[in-house]
Amino acid sequence: MNNDVIAPEPKMTKVEKWNLRLGIFSLLVATGALIVAIWSIKSSEHVAEKSGAFDKGNLQLSFAGYLINSDNEFDVYYGVNFADSSLHFGNLPIGIHNLGKKTLDNVNMIIKYPHMAHIALNNKDIKMDTIITNPIERQFYTVEPFDVVAYKCGSINPKFSLPTYDAICFNGETSYNKKIDVKTKDNMRVTVPVAFQYGYSVSVNLTAKDASTENYSFVLRYFNESNIDSLINKAINEKVNSENKDKVNKSFFVIIPANDKQFGKGKDKVTQTTFSPDNAVLCEFDTKMERVLIINSDGSPLKQIVVK
């Protein structure tokens, strides 16, 4: 039999009851104040969003009518009929875009060409035309090993695009194909054929006030070709047969400039070509380089080529 005596629980005094009620009331007031503060912040953010306080510009480059990412390097295959003239001029079909909701100020573009390739043209050799009120300022200067072309574009409004096709020169095919006389170990002279393709690396940098700098890279290649399907096949074969497939650029452009004007006669004949969106496509290999997707400028697939 348990004979333990249970002591009665002590009763709360009036002061303790008052302090408890006061603590509960203070907690409710603090919780209410926190809810009001959160609601005020959300309301202020909503008002700021509606007023455009969070809007910003979005600087991006397009090439041949395609919006492109700055983290890729692209090969550009130009097809030019080099037999019809001694010298050909064309352009680098670049566009600057503000895809954001706020005006971009102090927009600048810098293009670096290899000086030894003689691709870029001096300002005195070209005429600048613009469709906007504020003129675009183009500057040319040489800083070895580059020829630098700088564009000052001023401000670009939201959802506005600025075509800045830079004039360039096509100086012949980017290929080497010769026979070289060499001596063997037995001091015998033999003729060895040497052939390879190469390209010219070009960089494009976009800057603007309150916007991050965007950097783009291209490798220009020139072929004596006037048919776009034939040039696509040449580009595919060159990449598939490359000894370093891991280093091959899987995204590439194929462009056939349209002949616009011709000047002079005979050996002094010069051809001026223009870019046409109808004669330019973006091509992309799959990861295994077994298929090539031909893409329209709106991002939709045009056709697919199975690599044999």
C-alpha positions in Angstrom: 0.0 0.0 0.0 1.4 3.4 -1.1 1.3 5.9 1.7 3.0 8.8 -0.2 1.3 12.2 0.4 0.7 14.3 -2.7 1.3 17.9 -2.1 -1.2 20.4 -3.6 0.0 22.4 -6.6 0.8 26.0 -5.7 -1.7 28.6 -7.0 -0.5 31.5 -9.2 -0.6 34.8 -7.5 -2.4 37.8 -9.1 0.9 39.3 -10.1 2.0 36.1 -11.9 -1.3 35.9 -13.7 -0.9 39.5 -14.8 2.6 38.9 -16.1 1.4 35.9 -18.0 -1.4 37.8 -19.7 1.0 40.6 -20.5 3.5 38.2 -22.1 0.8 36.6 -24.3 -0.5 40.1 -25.4 3.1 41.2 -26.2 3.7 38.1 -28.3 0.4 38.7 -30.3 1.4 42.3 -30.9 4.9 41.3 -32.1 3.4 38.7 -34.4 0.9 41.2 -35.9 3.7 43.7 -36.4 5.8 41.1 -38.2 2.8 40.3 -40.5 2.3 44.0 -41.3 6.0 44.5 -42.0 6.0 41.5 -44.4 2.9 42.8 -46.1 4.4 46.3 -46.5 7.6 44.9 -48.0 5.6 42.7 -50.5 3.4 45.7 -51.3 6.4 48.0 -51.9 8.1 45.4 -54.2 4.8 45.1 -56.2 4.6 48.9 -56.6 8.3 49.0 -57.6 7.8 46.2 -60.1 4.8 48.0 -61.6 6.7 51.3 -61.8 9.7 49.6 -63.6 12.2 50.0 -60.8 13.4 46.4 -61.4 13.6 46.8 -65.2 17.0 46.5 -66.8 18.5 46.3 -70.3 19.6 43.0 -71.8 22.5 43.3 -74.2 22.9 40.6 -76.8 24.5 40.0 -80.2 23.1 38.4 -83.3 25.0 37.0 -86.2 23.4 36.5 -89.7 20.1 37.1 -88.0 20.5 34.5 -85.3 20.7 35.5 -81.6 23.7 33.7 -80.2 25.2 32.9 -76.8 28.5 34.4 -75.7 29.9 31.2 -74.3 30.4 29.5 -77.7 32.9 29.9 -80.6 31.4 29.7 -84.1 33.1 28.8 -87.4 31.8 31.0 -90.3 32.1 29.5 -93.8 31.8 32.1 -96.5 31.3 31.0 -100.1 32.7 33.4 -102.6 33.2 33.1 -106.4 36.9 34.2 -106.4 37.2 33.6 -110.1 35.0 36.5 -111.1 37.2 39.3 -109.7 40.6 40.0 -108.2 39.2 41.4 -105.0 35.9 40.9 -103.1 34.3 43.0 -100.3 31.5 41.9 -98.0 30.4 42.3 -94.4 30.3 40.7 -91.0 26.5 40.5 -90.4 26.4 41.5 -86.8 23.4 43.0 -85.0 23.2 44.6 -81.5 20.0 44.0 -79.5 18.5 45.3 -76.3 16.1 42.5 -75.2 15.4 44.1 -71.9 12.9 46.6 -70.6 15.2 49.5 -69.9 17.2 51.7 -72.3 20.9 50.8 -72.5 23.3 53.8 -72.5 26.9 54.1 -73.7 26.7 51.0 -75.9 30.0 50.1 -77.5 31.2 47.3 -79.7 34.8 46.4 -80.3 35.8 44.0 -83.1 39.4 42.6 -83.3 40.6 41.2 -86.6 44.1 39.6 -87.1 46.2 42.4 -88.8 48.1 40.0 -91.0 44.8 38.8 -92.7 43.9 42.3 -93.9 40.2 41.7 -93.3 39.2 45.0 -91.7 38.7 48.2 -93.8 39.9 51.7 -92.9 37.2 54.3 -92.3 38.3 56.2 -95.5 37.4 53.1 -97.6 33.8 52.8 -96.5 30.6 54.9 -96.1 28.6 54.6 -92.9 24.8 54.7 -93.3 22.4 54.5 -90.3 18.6 54.3 -89.9 18.6 55.9 -86.4 18.6 59.6 -85.4 21.9 59.4 -83.5 24.7 58.5 -85.9 26.9 55.5 -85.2 30.6 56.4 -84.8 33.1 53.9 -86.3 36.8 54.1 -85.5 39.6 52.0 -87.0 43.1 51.6 -85.6 45.9 49.0 -85.6 47.3 47.6 -82.4 49.5 44.7 -83.4 48.7 41.9 -83.8 45.1 43.2 -84.4 43.2 45.6 -86.5 40.6 47.1 -84.2 37.2 48.4 -85.2 35.3 50.3 -82.5 31.6 51.3 -82.8 30.1 53.9 -80.5 26.3 53.3 -80.7 25.0 55.7 -78.0 21.7 54.5 -76.4 19.5 51.6 -77.5 15.9 51.6 -76.5 14.2 48.5 -75.1 13.2 45.8 -77.6 15.2 47.6 -80.3 17.8 46.2 -82.6 20.7 47.9 -84.3 22.3 46.3 -87.4 26.0 47.1 -87.6 27.2 45.1 -90.6 31.0 45.7 -90.6 32.6 45.9 -94.0 35.3 43.3 -94.6 37.6 42.1 -97.4 37.7 38.5 -98.7 41.3 38.0 -99.8 41.0 34.5 -101.3 40.5 31.0 -100.0 41.7 30.1 -96.5 43.6 27.1 -97.6 47.1 26.1 -98.5 47.7 23.6 -101.3 51.2 23.4 -102.7 53.9 21.0 -103.7 57.2 21.4 -101.8 60.6 20.0 -102.8 62.4 18.3 -99.9 65.5 16.2 -99.4 65.4 12.6 -98.0 68.0 11.1 -95.7 69.7 9.7 -98.8 70.0 13.3 -100.1 67.4 12.6 -102.8 65.0 15.4 -103.9 61.3 14.5 -103.8 58.1 16.6 -104.2 55.7 16.4 -101.3 52.1 17.8 -101.6 51.1 19.9 -98.6 47.4 20.9 -98.1 45.5 22.2 -95.2 42.7 24.6 -94.2 42.9 27.4 -91.8 40.8 30.3 -90.5 40.9 33.8 -89.1 40.0 34.3 -85.4 37.8 37.4 -84.8 36.5 38.5 -81.4 33.5 40.8 -80.7 33.0 42.6 -77.3 29.8 44.4 -76.3 29.7 46.9 -73.4 27.1 49.2 -72.0 26.5 51.2 -68.9 25.0 49.1 -66.1 25.3 45.9 -68.2 27.8 43.0 -68.1 30.3 42.8 -70.9 29.5 40.2 -73.5 32.3 38.4 -75.4 31.9 36.5 -78.7 34.3 34.5 -80.9 34.3 33.6 -84.5 36.6 31.8 -86.9 36.2 33.1 -90.5 36.9 30.7 -93.4 36.6 31.5 -97.1 35.9 28.9 -99.9 35.6 29.2 -103.6 31.9 28.2 -103.7 28.6 29.6 -104.8 26.2 26.8 -103.8 25.1 26.8 -100.1 24.3 23.0 -100.0 27.7 22.2 -101.4 29.4 24.5 -98.9 27.5 22.9 -96.0 28.8 19.5 -97.1 32.4 20.8 -97.4 32.1 22.2 -93.8 30.7 18.9 -92.5 33.5 16.8 -94.2 36.2 19.1 -92.9 35.0 18.7 -89.3 34.2 15.0 -89.5 37.7 14.3 -90.9 39.5 16.5 -88.4 42.2 14.8 -86.4 41.1 16.6 -83.2 37.4 16.1 -83.1 37.2 17.1 -79.4 38.3 20.6 -80.4 36.0 21.0 -83.4 33.4 23.8 -83.1 30.1 21.9 -83.4 28.1 25.1 -84.2 28.9 26.9 -87.5 27.4 29.3 -90.0 27.4 28.9 -93.7 26.9 32.1 -95.8 26.8 32.7 -99.5 27.0 36.5 -100.0 25.0 37.9 -103.0 26.9 39.8 -105.7 25.8 43.5 -105.5 28.1 45.6 -107.7 31.2 45.1 -109.8 33.8 47.8 -110.7 36.7 47.9 -113.1 37.8 45.4 -115.7 40.2 42.5 -116.1 42.7 42.1 -113.3 41.4 45.3 -111.6 37.9 44.0 -111.4 36.4 44.4 -107.9 33.2 42.8 -106.6 31.0 44.2 -103.8 28.9 41.5 -102.1 26.0 41.9 -99.6 24.6 39.7 -96.9 21.3 38.0 -97.6 19.4 36.1 -94.8 18.1 33.8 -97.5 21.6 32.5 -98.1 22.7 32.0 -94.5 22.1 29.1 -92.1 23.2 28.0 -88.7 24.3 24.3 -88.4 24.9 22.3 -85.3 26.3 18.8 -84.8 24.9 16.5 -82.2 27.3 15.3 -79.4 28.4 12.2 -81.3 28.8 14.2 -84.6 26.5 11.7 -86.3 23.9 14.3 -87.4 23.8 17.9 -88.3 20.7 20.1 -87.7 20.1 23.0 -90.0 18.3 25.7 -88.0 16.2 28.7 -89.1 16.8 32.1 -87.6 13.6 31.7 -85.4 15.2 28.6 -83.8 13.0 26.1 -85.7 14.6 23.1 -87.5 14.9 23.4 -91.2 16.3 20.0 -92.0 18.7 17.3 -90.7 21.7 15.8 -92.3 22.9 12.3 -91.4 26.7 12.1 -91.5 27.8 9.1 -93.4 
